[in-house]
């Protein structure tokens, strides 16, 4: 398969999970429909049947699942993912299972990213929907149940940017939880810009 010397992938989503089986299928299906080629899922100790749920997607080549018992949260998984999977993807996008990448001006995610071929990092605004008035999670799809965006964009500007990062892995040196950093010593012709999509 592509992870073992094939042609590789266009867009790979990387996330870290623990006991999120109730949301995985919707999250995977939504992003596959928008053109994501593969998912790298670091599981930090789920006991809710997530591994069994993902077995079919792993078998069909959509998902790589990694048991990740190490501490350190997202940072501990994100930077190794850059080294382990960077050569297999044109783009690595770092999103959680409660976050959906939805292009507003393009039909799909690859088309959206094609506008930023000269960028090492694309920062996408992060909107927060909060509890949307629900006291317990309702039945049905997350994207149907949570529709009211919280006003977090006017928070203290000294706080970190409210973004998620999508990177061309060969052009970045490190990944933070929400930010990524272009390579310190770029090769000739290597993208070095950080693009901010509004």
Secondary structure, DSSP 8 states (H G I E B T S, - for coil): -GGGTSS-EEEEEEEEESS-HHHHHHHHHHHHHTT--EEEEEESS--SSHHHHHHHHHHTTSEEEEE---SSHHHHHHHHHHHHHGGGEEEEEE--TT-----SSSSSHHHHHGGGTTEEEEEEE--B-TTTT-SS--SS-HHHH----B--TTS-TTS--SEEEEE-GGGEEEE-SS-EEE-TT--TT---EEEEE-
